[in-house]
């Protein structure tokens, strides 16, 4: 996960999460419990290091926000 400011400049890279897949249907949950400052956005990147093609059938992001 990488954190960007309002103009698109990279502000911080967060630790890498690794998922091992198998041929067929691999299902993985990667918790992204991070804190983003106001005005920042998050980008999640997928790196496939195998010779086989990867298909992302769906992705779900759940966000909680607290107002202070």
PDB file of N, H, CA, C and O in Angstrom:
ATOM      1  N   UNK A   1       0.835  -1.166   0.000  1.00  0.00           N
ATOM      2  CA  UNK A   1       0.000   0.000   0.000  1.00  0.00           C
ATOM      3  C   UNK A   1       0.883   1.234   0.000  1.00  0.00           C
ATOM      4  O   UNK A   1       1.882   1.298   0.717  1.00  0.00           O
ATOM      5  N   UNK A   2       0.515   2.187  -0.790  1.00  0.00           N
ATOM      6  H   UNK A   2      -0.296   2.135  -1.372  1.00  0.00           H
ATOM      7  CA  UNK A   2       1.243   3.453  -0.850  1.00  0.00           C
ATOM      8  C   UNK A   2       0.282   4.592  -0.565  1.00  0.00           C
ATOM      9  O   UNK A   2      -0.899   4.530  -0.908  1.00  0.00           O
ATOM     10  N   UNK A   3       0.799   5.621   0.060  1.00  0.00           N
ATOM     11  H   UNK A   3       1.758   5.672   0.339  1.00  0.00           H
ATOM     12  CA  UNK A   3      -0.003   6.774   0.466  1.00  0.00           C
ATOM     13  C   UNK A   3       0.421   7.988  -0.357  1.00  0.00           C
ATOM     14  O   UNK A   3       1.609   8.291  -0.463  1.00  0.00           O
ATOM     15  N   UNK A   4      -0.570   8.687  -0.942  1.00  0.00           N
ATOM     16  H   UNK A   4      -1.535   8.441  -0.855  1.00  0.00           H
ATOM     17  CA  UNK A   4      -0.313   9.848  -1.793  1.00  0.00           C
ATOM     18  C   UNK A   4      -1.049  11.065  -1.261  1.00  0.00           C
ATOM     19  O   UNK A   4      -2.109  10.934  -0.649  1.00  0.00           O
ATOM     20  N   UNK A   5      -0.487  12.260  -1.494  1.00  0.00           N
ATOM     21  H   UNK A   5       0.374  12.366  -1.991  1.00  0.00           H
ATOM     22  CA  UNK A   5      -1.172  13.479  -1.062  1.00  0.00           C
ATOM     23  C   UNK A   5      -2.168  13.921  -2.125  1.00  0.00           C
ATOM     24  O   UNK A   5      -2.350  13.241  -3.135  1.00  0.00           O
ATOM     25  N   UNK A   6      -2.810  15.055  -1.898  1.00  0.00           N
ATOM     26  H   UNK A   6      -2.663  15.607  -1.077  1.00  0.00           H
ATOM     27  CA  UNK A   6      -3.887  15.536  -2.769  1.00  0.00           C
ATOM     28  C   UNK A   6      -3.434  15.837  -4.193  1.00  0.00           C
ATOM     29  O   UNK A   6      -4.251  15.791  -5.112  1.00  0.00           O
ATOM     30  N   UNK A   7      -2.149  16.146  -4.402  1.00  0.00           N
ATOM     31  H   UNK A   7      -1.485  16.183  -3.655  1.00  0.00           H
ATOM     32  CA  UNK A   7      -1.663  16.432  -5.758  1.00  0.00           C
ATOM     33  C   UNK A   7      -1.034  15.205  -6.414  1.00  0.00           C
ATOM     34  O   UNK A   7      -0.524  15.298  -7.531  1.00  0.00           O
ATOM     35  N   UNK A   8      -1.063  14.054  -5.732  1.00  0.00           N
ATOM     36  H   UNK A   8      -1.477  13.979  -4.825  1.00  0.00           H
ATOM     37  CA  UNK A   8      -0.565  12.816  -6.321  1.00  0.00           C
ATOM     38  C   UNK A   8       0.882  12.486  -6.024  1.00  0.00           C
ATOM     39  O   UNK A   8       1.436  11.569  -6.630  1.00  0.00           O
ATOM     40  N   UNK A   9       1.513  13.211  -5.105  1.00  0.00           N
ATOM     41  H   UNK A   9       1.063  13.956  -4.613  1.00  0.00           H
ATOM     42  CA  UNK A   9       2.912  12.934  -4.749  1.00  0.00           C
ATOM     43  C   UNK A   9       2.967  11.817  -3.706  1.00  0.00           C
ATOM     44  O   UNK A   9       2.207  11.822  -2.738  1.00  0.00           O
ATOM     45  N   UNK A  10       3.871  10.863  -3.915  1.00  0.00           N
ATOM     46  H   UNK A  10       4.488  10.859  -4.702  1.00  0.00           H
ATOM     47  CA  UNK A  10       4.055   9.759  -2.976  1.00  0.00           C
ATOM     48  C   UNK A  10       4.526  10.291  -1.633  1.00  0.00           C
ATOM     49  O   UNK A  10       5.496  11.047  -1.571  1.00  0.00           O
ATOM     50  N   UNK A  11       3.853   9.907  -0.562  1.00  0.00           N
ATOM     51  H   UNK A  11       3.065   9.293  -0.613  1.00  0.00           H
ATOM     52  CA  UNK A  11       4.217  10.356   0.777  1.00  0.00           C
ATOM     53  C   UNK A  11       4.794   9.227   1.620  1.00  0.00           C
ATOM     54  O   UNK A  11       5.692   9.464   2.428  1.00  0.00           O
ATOM     55  N   UNK A  12       4.295   7.998   1.448  1.00  0.00           N
ATOM     56  H   UNK A  12       3.566   7.805   0.792  1.00  0.00           H
ATOM     57  CA  UNK A  12       4.783   6.903   2.278  1.00  0.00           C
ATOM     58  C   UNK A  12       4.418   5.561   1.661  1.00  0.00           C
ATOM     59  O   UNK A  12       3.309   5.384   1.156  1.00  0.00           O
ATOM     60  N   UNK A  13       5.353   4.617   1.702  1.00  0.00           N
ATOM     61  H   UNK A  13       6.254   4.761   2.112  1.00  0.00           H
ATOM     62  CA  UNK A  13       5.079   3.224   1.358  1.00  0.00           C
ATOM     63  C   UNK A  13       4.924   2.450   2.654  1.00  0.00           C
ATOM     64  O   UNK A  13       5.734   2.598   3.569  1.00  0.00           O
ATOM     65  N   UNK A  14       3.893   1.630   2.739  1.00  0.00           N
ATOM     66  H   UNK A  14       3.235   1.510   1.996  1.00  0.00           H
ATOM     67  CA  UNK A  14       3.654   0.813   3.920  1.00  0.00           C
ATOM     68  C   UNK A  14       4.206  -0.595   3.672  1.00  0.00           C
ATOM     69  O   UNK A  14       4.495  -0.939   2.526  1.00  0.00           O
ATOM     70  N   UNK A  15       4.360  -1.413   4.713  1.00  0.00           N
ATOM     71  H   UNK A  15       4.126  -1.134   5.644  1.00  0.00           H
ATOM     72  CA  UNK A  15       4.934  -2.753   4.546  1.00  0.00           C
ATOM     73  C   UNK A  15       4.192  -3.597   3.516  1.00  0.00           C
ATOM     74  O   UNK A  15       2.993  -3.428   3.294  1.00  0.00           O
ATOM     75  N   UNK A  16       4.928  -4.504   2.896  1.00  0.00           N
ATOM     76  H   UNK A  16       5.902  -4.642   3.076  1.00  0.00           H
ATOM     77  CA  UNK A  16       4.394  -5.387   1.860  1.00  0.00           C
ATOM     78  C   UNK A  16       3.622  -6.536   2.507  1.00  0.00           C
ATOM     79  O   UNK A  16       4.038  -7.069   3.535  1.00  0.00           O
ATOM     80  N   UNK A  17       2.502  -6.912   1.903  1.00  0.00           N
ATOM     81  H   UNK A  17       2.164  -6.478   1.068  1.00  0.00           H
ATOM     82  CA  UNK A  17       1.742  -8.091   2.314  1.00  0.00           C
ATOM     83  C   UNK A  17       1.944  -9.152   1.238  1.00  0.00           C
ATOM     84  O   UNK A  17       1.874  -8.842   0.049  1.00  0.00           O
ATOM     85  N   UNK A  18       2.193 -10.389   1.632  1.00  0.00           N
ATOM     86  H   UNK A  18       2.250 -10.641   2.599  1.00  0.00           H
ATOM     87  CA  UNK A  18       2.444 -11.456   0.667  1.00  0.00           C
ATOM     88  C   UNK A  18       1.364 -12.519   0.762  1.00  0.00           C
ATOM     89  O   UNK A  18       1.003 -12.957   1.854  1.00  0.00           O
ATOM     90  N   UNK A  19       0.851 -12.932  -0.396  1.00  0.00           N
ATOM     91  H   UNK A  19       1.144 -12.576  -1.283  1.00  0.00           H
ATOM     92  CA  UNK A  19      -0.147 -13.993  -0.488  1.00  0.00           C
ATOM     93  C   UNK A  19       0.388 -15.036  -1.451  1.00  0.00           C
ATOM     94  O   UNK A  19       0.822 -14.697  -2.552  1.00  0.00           O
ATOM     95  N   UNK A  20       0.363 -16.300  -1.050  1.00  0.00           N
ATOM     96  H   UNK A  20       0.011 -16.574  -0.156  1.00  0.00           H
ATOM     97  CA  UNK A  20       0.789 -17.389  -1.930  1.00  0.00           C
ATOM     98  C   UNK A  20      -0.447 -17.983  -2.580  1.00  0.00           C
ATOM     99  O   UNK A  20      -1.383 -18.391  -1.892  1.00  0.00           O
ATOM    100  N   UNK A  21      -0.449 -18.031  -3.898  1.00  0.00           N
ATOM    101  H   UNK A  21       0.311 -17.699  -4.456  1.00  0.00           H
ATOM    102  CA  UNK A  21      -1.593 -18.548  -4.628  1.00  0.00           C
ATOM    103  C   UNK A  21      -1.338 -19.936  -5.173  1.00  0.00           C
ATOM    104  O   UNK A  21      -0.197 -20.392  -5.231  1.00  0.00           O
ATOM    105  N   UNK A  22      -2.403 -20.602  -5.572  1.00  0.00           N
ATOM    106  H   UNK A  22      -3.330 -20.231  -5.525  1.00  0.00           H
ATOM    107  CA  UNK A  22      -2.325 -21.920  -6.189  1.00  0.00           C
ATOM    108  C   UNK A  22      -3.087 -21.871  -7.502  1.00  0.00           C
ATOM    109  O   UNK A  22      -3.960 -21.021  -7.674  1.00  0.00           O
ATOM    110  N   UNK A  23      -2.771 -22.774  -8.439  1.00  0.00           N
ATOM    111  H   UNK A  23      -2.061 -23.464  -8.299  1.00  0.00           H
ATOM    112  CA  UNK A  23      -3.551 -22.813  -9.676  1.00  0.00           C
ATOM    113  C   UNK A  23      -5.024 -23.077  -9.352  1.00  0.00           C
ATOM    114  O   UNK A  23      -5.338 -23.950  -8.544  1.00  0.00           O
ATOM    115  N   UNK A  24      -5.894 -22.343  -9.965  1.00  0.00           N
ATOM    116  H   UNK A  24      -5.638 -21.633 -10.621  1.00  0.00           H
ATOM    117  CA  UNK A  24      -7.315 -22.520  -9.684  1.00  0.00           C
ATOM    118  C   UNK A  24      -7.876 -21.328  -8.956  1.00  0.00           C
ATOM    119  O   UNK A  24      -7.717 -20.191  -9.400  1.00  0.00           O
ATOM    120  N   UNK A  25      -8.532 -21.576  -7.840  1.00  0.00           N
ATOM    121  H   UNK A  25      -8.661 -22.500  -7.479  1.00  0.00           H
ATOM    122  CA  UNK A  25      -9.207 -20.497  -7.120  1.00  0.00           C
ATOM    123  C   UNK A  25      -8.586 -20.229  -5.766  1.00  0.00           C
ATOM    124  O   UNK A  25      -8.905 -20.913  -4.794  1.00  0.00           O
ATOM    125  N   UNK A  26      -7.725 -19.268  -5.688  1.00  0.00           N
ATOM    126  H   UNK A  26      -7.466 -18.712  -6.479  1.00  0.00           H
ATOM    127  CA  UNK A  26      -7.137 -18.868  -4.415  1.00  0.00           C
ATOM    128  C   UNK A  26      -7.896 -17.662  -3.888  1.00  0.00           C
ATOM    129  O   UNK A  26      -8.159 -16.706  -4.619  1.00  0.00           O
ATOM    130  N   UNK A  27      -8.242 -17.721  -2.613  1.00  0.00           N
ATOM    131  H   UNK A  27      -8.028 -18.497  -2.020  1.00  0.00           H
ATOM    132  CA  UNK A  27      -8.962 -16.629  -1.970  1.00  0.00           C
ATOM    133  C   UNK A  27      -8.091 -16.122  -0.836  1.00  0.00           C
ATOM    134  O   UNK A  27      -7.641 -16.911  -0.006  1.00  0.00           O
ATOM    135  N   UNK A  28      -7.851 -14.849  -0.785  1.00  0.00           N
ATOM    136  H   UNK A  28      -8.217 -14.207  -1.460  1.00  0.00           H
ATOM    137  CA  UNK A  28      -6.996 -14.290   0.265  1.00  0.00           C
ATOM    138  C   UNK A  28      -7.623 -13.020   0.822  1.00  0.00           C
ATOM    139  O   UNK A  28      -8.267 -12.255   0.104  1.00  0.00           O
ATOM    140  N   UNK A  29      -7.421 -12.817   2.105  1.00  0.00           N
ATOM    141  H   UNK A  29      -6.898 -13.438   2.688  1.00  0.00           H
ATOM    142  CA  UNK A  29      -7.842 -11.582   2.764  1.00  0.00           C
ATOM    143  C   UNK A  29      -6.588 -10.906   3.285  1.00  0.00           C
ATOM    144  O   UNK A  29      -5.821 -11.504   4.040  1.00  0.00           O
ATOM    145  N   UNK A  30      -6.381  -9.677   2.887  1.00  0.00           N
ATOM    146  H   UNK A  30      -7.003  -9.191   2.273  1.00  0.00           H
ATOM    147  CA  UNK A  30      -5.218  -8.914   3.346  1.00  0.00           C
ATOM    148  C   UNK A  30      -5.739  -7.695   4.098  1.00  0.00           C
ATOM    149  O   UNK A  30      -6.264  -6.767   3.481  1.00  0.00           O
ATOM    150  N   UNK A  31      -5.600  -7.686   5.425  1.00  0.00           N
ATOM    151  H   UNK A  31      -5.173  -8.439   5.925  1.00  0.00           H
ATOM    152  CA  UNK A  31      -6.069  -6.520   6.167  1.00  0.00           C
ATOM    153  C   UNK A  31      -5.149  -5.326   5.951  1.00  0.00           C
ATOM    154  O   UNK A  31      -3.931  -5.431   6.100  1.00  0.00           O
ATOM    155  N   UNK A  32      -5.730  -4.216   5.607  1.00  0.00           N
ATOM    156  H   UNK A  32      -6.719  -4.130   5.487  1.00  0.00           H
ATOM    157  CA  UNK A  32      -4.963  -2.982   5.406  1.00  0.00           C
ATOM    158  C   UNK A  32      -5.323  -2.015   6.523  1.00  0.00           C
ATOM    159  O   UNK A  32      -5.974  -0.996   6.292  1.00  0.00           O
ATOM    160  N   UNK A  33      -4.899  -2.340   7.714  1.00  0.00           N
ATOM    161  H   UNK A  33      -4.370  -3.167   7.901  1.00  0.00           H
ATOM    162  CA  UNK A  33      -5.205  -1.512   8.874  1.00  0.00           C
ATOM    163  C   UNK A  33      -4.145  -0.433   8.978  1.00  0.00           C
ATOM    164  O   UNK A  33      -3.099  -0.631   9.596  1.00  0.00           O
ATOM    165  N   UNK A  34      -4.413   0.665   8.392  1.00  0.00           N
ATOM    166  H   UNK A  34      -5.262   0.826   7.890  1.00  0.00           H
ATOM    167  CA  UNK A  34      -3.462   1.785   8.343  1.00  0.00           C
ATOM    168  C   UNK A  34      -4.199   3.055   8.712  1.00  0.00           C
ATOM    169  O   UNK A  34      -5.422   3.058   8.853  1.00  0.00           O
ATOM    170  N   UNK A  35      -3.471   4.103   8.864  1.00  0.00           N
ATOM    171  H   UNK A  35      -2.477   4.101   8.750  1.00  0.00           H
ATOM    172  CA  UNK A  35      -4.079   5.403   9.121  1.00  0.00           C
ATOM    173  C   UNK A  35      -3.689   6.344   7.997  1.00  0.00           C
ATOM    174  O   UNK A  35      -2.509   6.499   7.683  1.00  0.00           O
ATOM    175  N   UNK A  36      -4.681   6.964   7.399  1.00  0.00           N
ATOM    176  H   UNK A  36      -5.640   6.838   7.654  1.00  0.00           H
ATOM    177  CA  UNK A  36      -4.438   7.936   6.340  1.00  0.00           C
ATOM    178  C   UNK A  36      -4.808   9.321   6.848  1.00  0.00           C
ATOM    179  O   UNK A  36      -5.873   9.515   7.435  1.00  0.00           O
ATOM    180  N   UNK A  37      -3.942  10.258   6.624  1.00  0.00           N
ATOM    181  H   UNK A  37      -3.077  10.101   6.148  1.00  0.00           H
ATOM    182  CA  UNK A  37      -4.214  11.640   7.029  1.00  0.00           C
ATOM    183  C   UNK A  37      -5.256  12.252   6.094  1.00  0.00           C
ATOM    184  O   UNK A  37      -5.475  11.752   4.990  1.00  0.00           O
ATOM    185  N   UNK A  38      -5.887  13.315   6.529  1.00  0.00           N
ATOM    186  H   UNK A  38      -5.709  13.721   7.426  1.00  0.00           H
ATOM    187  CA  UNK A  38      -6.870  14.018   5.707  1.00  0.00           C
ATOM    188  C   UNK A  38      -6.228  14.474   4.404  1.00  0.00           C
ATOM    189  O   UNK A  38      -5.101  14.971   4.403  1.00  0.00           O
ATOM    190  N   UNK A  39      -6.945  14.305   3.293  1.00  0.00           N
ATOM    191  H   UNK A  39      -7.860  13.901   3.294  1.00  0.00           H
ATOM    192  CA  UNK A  39      -6.444  14.744   2.001  1.00  0.00           C
ATOM    193  C   UNK A  39      -5.520  13.758   1.313  1.00  0.00           C
ATOM    194  O   UNK A  39      -4.987  14.062   0.246  1.00  0.00           O
ATOM    195  N   UNK A  40      -5.317  12.584   1.895  1.00  0.00           N
ATOM    196  H   UNK A  40      -5.751  12.337   2.762  1.00  0.00           H
ATOM    197  CA  UNK A  40      -4.445  11.580   1.280  1.00  0.00           C
ATOM    198  C   UNK A  40      -5.272  10.457   0.676  1.00  0.00           C
ATOM    199  O   UNK A  40      -6.411  10.222   1.080  1.00  0.00           O
ATOM    200  N   UNK A  41      -4.692   9.773  -0.288  1.00  0.00           N
ATOM    201  H   UNK A  41      -3.767   9.964  -0.616  1.00  0.00           H
ATOM    202  CA  UNK A  41      -5.354   8.636  -0.915  1.00  0.00           C
ATOM    203  C   UNK A  41      -4.467   7.405  -0.786  1.00  0.00           C
ATOM    204  O   UNK A  41      -3.286   7.508  -0.455  1.00  0.00           O
ATOM    205  N   UNK A  42      -5.049   6.244  -1.051  1.00  0.00           N
ATOM    206  H   UNK A  42      -6.008   6.161  -1.321  1.00  0.00           H
ATOM    207  CA  UNK A  42      -4.330   4.990  -0.918  1.00  0.00           C
ATOM    208  C   UNK A  42      -4.323   4.268  -2.262  1.00  0.00           C
ATOM    209  O   UNK A  42      -5.327   4.259  -2.973  1.00  0.00           O
ATOM    210  N   UNK A  43      -3.193   3.667  -2.605  1.00  0.00           N
ATOM    211  H   UNK A  43      -2.377   3.675  -2.027  1.00  0.00           H
ATOM    212  CA  UNK A  43      -3.093   2.839  -3.805  1.00  0.00           C
ATOM    213  C   UNK A  43      -2.600   1.465  -3.384  1.00  0.00           C
ATOM    214  O   UNK A  43      -1.629   1.343  -2.636  1.00  0.00           O
ATOM    215  N   UNK A  44      -3.272   0.443  -3.866  1.00  0.00           N
ATOM    216  H   UNK A  44      -4.060   0.542  -4.474  1.00  0.00           H
ATOM    217  CA  UNK A  44      -2.881  -0.936  -3.590  1.00  0.00           C
ATOM    218  C   UNK A  44      -2.389  -1.524  -4.900  1.00  0.00           C
ATOM    219  O   UNK A  44      -3.072  -1.438  -5.921  1.00  0.00           O
ATOM    220  N   UNK A  45      -1.197  -2.126  -4.875  1.00  0.00           N
ATOM    221  H   UNK A  45      -0.642  -2.196  -4.046  1.00  0.00           H
ATOM    222  CA  UNK A  45      -0.601  -2.680  -6.088  1.00  0.00           C
ATOM    223  C   UNK A  45      -0.480  -4.194  -5.977  1.00  0.00           C
ATOM    224  O   UNK A  45      -0.250  -4.724  -4.890  1.00  0.00           O
ATOM    225  N   UNK A  46      -0.634  -4.884  -7.089  1.00  0.00           N
ATOM    226  H   UNK A  46      -0.822  -4.454  -7.972  1.00  0.00           H
ATOM    227  CA  UNK A  46      -0.499  -6.334  -7.158  1.00  0.00           C
ATOM    228  C   UNK A  46       0.696  -6.664  -8.039  1.00  0.00           C
ATOM    229  O   UNK A  46       0.771  -6.216  -9.183  1.00  0.00           O
ATOM    230  N   UNK A  47       1.631  -7.449  -7.506  1.00  0.00           N
ATOM    231  H   UNK A  47       1.569  -7.813  -6.577  1.00  0.00           H
ATOM    232  CA  UNK A  47       2.806  -7.872  -8.266  1.00  0.00           C
ATOM    233  C   UNK A  47       2.742  -9.376  -8.448  1.00  0.00           C
ATOM    234  O   UNK A  47       2.808 -10.118  -7.468  1.00  0.00           O
ATOM    235  N   UNK A  48       2.615  -9.836  -9.670  1.00  0.00           N
ATOM    236  H   UNK A  48       2.561  -9.233 -10.466  1.00  0.00           H
ATOM    237  CA  UNK A  48       2.585 -11.261  -9.990  1.00  0.00           C
ATOM    238  C   UNK A  48       3.998 -11.699 -10.347  1.00  0.00           C
ATOM    239  O   UNK A  48       4.559 -11.218 -11.331  1.00  0.00           O
ATOM    240  N   UNK A  49       4.586 -12.607  -9.563  1.00  0.00           N
ATOM    241  H   UNK A  49       4.130 -12.998  -8.764  1.00  0.00           H
ATOM    242  CA  UNK A  49       5.947 -13.067  -9.823  1.00  0.00           C
ATOM    243  C   UNK A  49       5.989 -14.467 -10.425  1.00  0.00           C
ATOM    244  O   UNK A  49       7.048 -15.094 -10.448  1.00  0.00           O
ATOM    245  N   UNK A  50       4.868 -14.961 -10.907  1.00  0.00           N
ATOM    246  H   UNK A  50       4.008 -14.452 -10.889  1.00  0.00           H
ATOM    247  CA  UNK A  50       4.844 -16.281 -11.538  1.00  0.00           C
ATOM    248  C   UNK A  50       4.803 -16.128 -13.055  1.00  0.00           C
ATOM    249  O   UNK A  50       4.665 -15.024 -13.580  1.00  0.00           O
ATOM    250  N   UNK A  51       4.926 -17.247 -13.737  1.00  0.00           N
ATOM    251  H   UNK A  51       5.038 -18.144 -13.310  1.00  0.00           H
ATOM    252  CA  UNK A  51       4.834 -17.247 -15.196  1.00  0.00           C
ATOM    253  C   UNK A  51       3.384 -17.310 -15.669  1.00  0.00           C
ATOM    254  O   UNK A  51       3.107 -17.130 -16.855  1.00  0.00           O
ATOM    255  N   UNK A  52       2.473 -17.561 -14.755  1.00  0.00           N
ATOM    256  H   UNK A  52       2.699 -17.707 -13.791  1.00  0.00           H
ATOM    257  CA  UNK A  52       1.061 -17.694 -15.087  1.00  0.00           C
ATOM    258  C   UNK A  52       0.343 -16.360 -14.936  1.00  0.00           C
ATOM    259  O   UNK A  52       0.750 -15.503 -14.152  1.00  0.00           O
ATOM    260  N   UNK A  53      -0.720 -16.202 -15.692  1.00  0.00           N
ATOM    261  H   UNK A  53      -1.051 -16.898 -16.329  1.00  0.00           H
ATOM    262  CA  UNK A  53      -1.524 -14.984 -15.630  1.00  0.00           C
ATOM    263  C   UNK A  53      -2.380 -14.986 -14.360  1.00  0.00           C
ATOM    264  O   UNK A  53      -2.858 -16.038 -13.936  1.00  0.00           O
ATOM    265  N   UNK A  54      -2.572 -13.831 -13.764  1.00  0.00           N
ATOM    266  H   UNK A  54      -2.184 -12.976 -14.109  1.00  0.00           H
ATOM    267  CA  UNK A  54      -3.402 -13.681 -12.575  1.00  0.00           C
ATOM    268  C   UNK A  54      -4.655 -12.901 -12.947  1.00  0.00           C
ATOM    269  O   UNK A  54      -4.587 -11.888 -13.643  1.00  0.00           O
ATOM    270  N   UNK A  55      -5.801 -13.386 -12.473  1.00  0.00           N
ATOM    271  H   UNK A  55      -5.856 -14.209 -11.907  1.00  0.00           H
ATOM    272  CA  UNK A  55      -7.057 -12.672 -12.688  1.00  0.00           C
ATOM    273  C   UNK A  55      -7.626 -12.280 -11.332  1.00  0.00           C
ATOM    274  O   UNK A  55      -7.828 -13.136 -10.470  1.00  0.00           O
ATOM    275  N   UNK A  56      -7.882 -11.008 -11.142  1.00  0.00           N
ATOM    276  H   UNK A  56      -7.718 -10.313 -11.842  1.00  0.00           H
ATOM    277  CA  UNK A  56      -8.548 -10.534  -9.932  1.00  0.00           C
ATOM    278  C   UNK A  56     -10.031 -10.455 -10.264  1.00  0.00           C
ATOM    279  O   UNK A  56     -10.471  -9.570 -10.999  1.00  0.00           O
ATOM    280  N   UNK A  57     -10.798 -11.396  -9.711  1.00  0.00           N
ATOM    281  H   UNK A  57     -10.441 -12.115  -9.114  1.00  0.00           H
ATOM    282  CA  UNK A  57     -12.227 -11.465 -10.014  1.00  0.00           C
ATOM    283  C   UNK A  57     -13.007 -10.385  -9.284  1.00  0.00           C
ATOM    284  O   UNK A  57     -13.994  -9.866  -9.806  1.00  0.00           O
ATOM    285  N   UNK A  58     -12.570 -10.045  -8.078  1.00  0.00           N
ATOM    286  H   UNK A  58     -11.769 -10.466  -7.654  1.00  0.00           H
ATOM    287  CA  UNK A  58     -13.232  -8.975  -7.337  1.00  0.00           C
ATOM    288  C   UNK A  58     -12.307  -8.467  -6.246  1.00  0.00           C
ATOM    289  O   UNK A  58     -11.379  -9.155  -5.823  1.00  0.00           O
ATOM    290  N   UNK A  59     -12.575  -7.267  -5.806  1.00  0.00           N
ATOM    291  H   UNK A  59     -13.330  -6.708  -6.150  1.00  0.00           H
ATOM    292  CA  UNK A  59     -11.832  -6.674  -4.694  1.00  0.00           C
ATOM    293  C   UNK A  59     -12.816  -5.839  -3.888  1.00  0.00           C
ATOM    294  O   UNK A  59     -13.667  -5.153  -4.453  1.00  0.00           O
ATOM    295  N   UNK A  60     -12.696  -5.900  -2.570  1.00  0.00           N
ATOM    296  H   UNK A  60     -12.005  -6.457  -2.111  1.00  0.00           H
ATOM    297  CA  UNK A  60     -13.597  -5.172  -1.685  1.00  0.00           C
ATOM    298  C   UNK A  60     -12.761  -4.367  -0.709  1.00  0.00           C
ATOM    299  O   UNK A  60     -11.815  -4.890  -0.119  1.00  0.00           O
ATOM    300  N   UNK A  61     -13.099  -3.115  -0.538  1.00  0.00           N
ATOM    301  H   UNK A  61     -13.868  -2.691  -1.017  1.00  0.00           H
ATOM    302  CA  UNK A  61     -12.441  -2.260   0.445  1.00  0.00           C
ATOM    303  C   UNK A  61     -13.506  -1.735   1.398  1.00  0.00           C
ATOM    304  O   UNK A  61     -14.494  -1.135   0.975  1.00  0.00           O
ATOM    305  N   UNK A  62     -13.294  -1.965   2.680  1.00  0.00           N
ATOM    306  H   UNK A  62     -12.492  -2.452   3.025  1.00  0.00           H
ATOM    307  CA  UNK A  62     -14.188  -1.441   3.704  1.00  0.00           C
ATOM    308  C   UNK A  62     -13.435  -0.376   4.478  1.00  0.00           C
ATOM    309  O   UNK A  62     -12.342  -0.632   4.982  1.00  0.00           O
ATOM    310  N   UNK A  63     -13.998   0.795   4.578  1.00  0.00           N
ATOM    311  H   UNK A  63     -14.886   1.003   4.168  1.00  0.00           H
ATOM    312  CA  UNK A  63     -13.323   1.895   5.271  1.00  0.00           C
ATOM    313  C   UNK A  63     -14.195   2.411   6.410  1.00  0.00           C
ATOM    314  O   UNK A  63     -15.411   2.544   6.277  1.00  0.00           O
ATOM    315  N   UNK A  64     -13.551   2.693   7.517  1.00  0.00           N
ATOM    316  H   UNK A  64     -12.563   2.585   7.626  1.00  0.00           H
ATOM    317  CA  UNK A  64     -14.224   3.297   8.665  1.00  0.00           C
ATOM    318  C   UNK A  64     -13.645   4.685   8.879  1.00  0.00           C
ATOM    319  O   UNK A  64     -12.430   4.870   8.816  1.00  0.00           O
ATOM    320  N   UNK A  65     -14.498   5.648   9.130  1.00  0.00           N
ATOM    321  H   UNK A  65     -15.485   5.498   9.181  1.00  0.00           H
ATOM    322  CA  UNK A  65     -14.026   7.018   9.355  1.00  0.00           C
ATOM    323  C   UNK A  65     -14.649   7.565  10.629  1.00  0.00           C
ATOM    324  O   UNK A  65     -15.839   7.381  10.887  1.00  0.00           O
ATOM    325  N   UNK A  66     -13.837   8.229  11.405  1.00  0.00           N
ATOM    326  H   UNK A  66     -12.871   8.379  11.195  1.00  0.00           H
ATOM    327  CA  UNK A  66     -14.302   8.854  12.641  1.00  0.00           C
ATOM    328  C   UNK A  66     -14.201  10.362  12.486  1.00  0.00           C
ATOM    329  O   UNK A  66     -13.211  10.884  11.973  1.00  0.00           O
ATOM    330  N   UNK A  67     -15.220  11.041  12.927  1.00  0.00           N
ATOM    331  H   UNK A  67     -16.024  10.617  13.344  1.00  0.00           H
ATOM    332  CA  UNK A  67     -15.195  12.497  12.909  1.00  0.00           C
ATOM    333  C   UNK A  67     -14.903  12.987  14.316  1.00  0.00           C
ATOM    334  O   UNK A  67     -15.501  12.521  15.285  1.00  0.00           O
ATOM    335  N   UNK A  68     -13.976  13.934  14.418  1.00  0.00           N
ATOM    336  H   UNK A  68     -13.490  14.313  13.631  1.00  0.00           H
ATOM    337  CA  UNK A  68     -13.567  14.374  15.739  1.00  0.00           C
ATOM    338  C   UNK A  68     -14.041  15.665  16.107  1.00  0.00           C
ATOM    339  O   UNK A  68     -13.754  16.137  17.207  1.00  0.00           O
TER     340      UNK A  68
END
